[in-house]
Amino acid sequence: MNDDGEWDDEQASLHARLQQLRLEHRDLDDVIDRLIEHAPFDQLQLQRLKKRKLMLKDQISRLEDQITPDIIA
């Protein structure tokens, strides 16, 4: 396989991972919203969910940076 094919495979893999992380992030949003709606709720569970959501956001940002090359103007 040539380098372009390997690069395309890597890009496809990164895009698939990015979609997976975005879906998980969106799902966590829904879970957090439902948890908050039903008072009283477990504050510790809410903190853990929010922390996980923040970690996902960081991973998403890093992947987006890998996929989108820096353009020097």
N, C-alpha and C positions, 0 to 999 in steps of 0.2 A: 504494500500500500504506500502511496506517496504521502508527502507531508501535508498536502492540501486535504486529503481524505481523513487523515488523522486529526487535523485541525477542525474539520467539519464535524467529526464524531465527538470531539471534545466540546465544541460549541453546542451541539445538540444535547449532550449530557448536562452541560451547565444550564441550558434553558429548561430542561426537564426538571432538574433539581430546583431551579428558581420557581417554577410553577408549583411544585410540591410544597415549598416553603411558604409561598403566598397563600396557598389553600389552607395550610395549617394555621397561618396567622389569622386568616379570615374566620376560620372555625373557632379559634380561641376568642376572637371578638364576640362571636355569638354566645359562647359558653359564659364569658364574663358578663355579658348583658343579661342573660337569663339568671345567673347567680345573683346579681344585684337586684333584680326585680322581685325576688322572693326573700324578703327580709323575715327574720334575721338570717344572715348568711355567715359562713365561716370566713373570717377575716384572713386567717392564715392561708386557706385555699385560694382566696382572691389574690393575695400577695404572690403566691407561687405561680398562678396563671399569668399575672401581669409580668412577672420576671421572665417567664418562658416566652411570652409574646415579645418582650424587648430583645431577648436573645435572638429570636427569629428575625426581628427587624434588622438587627446588626448583620446576621448572616445574609439576608436578602441584599442589604447594601453592599456587602463585600462581593457577592456574586455579580451584582449589577456592574460594579466597578471592573470586574474581570472581563465581563462580556463587552462592555462599552470601552473601547480604547480611548486614552487621553488624546485630545486633539490640541496641538499647540498652535495658537493663532499668531 
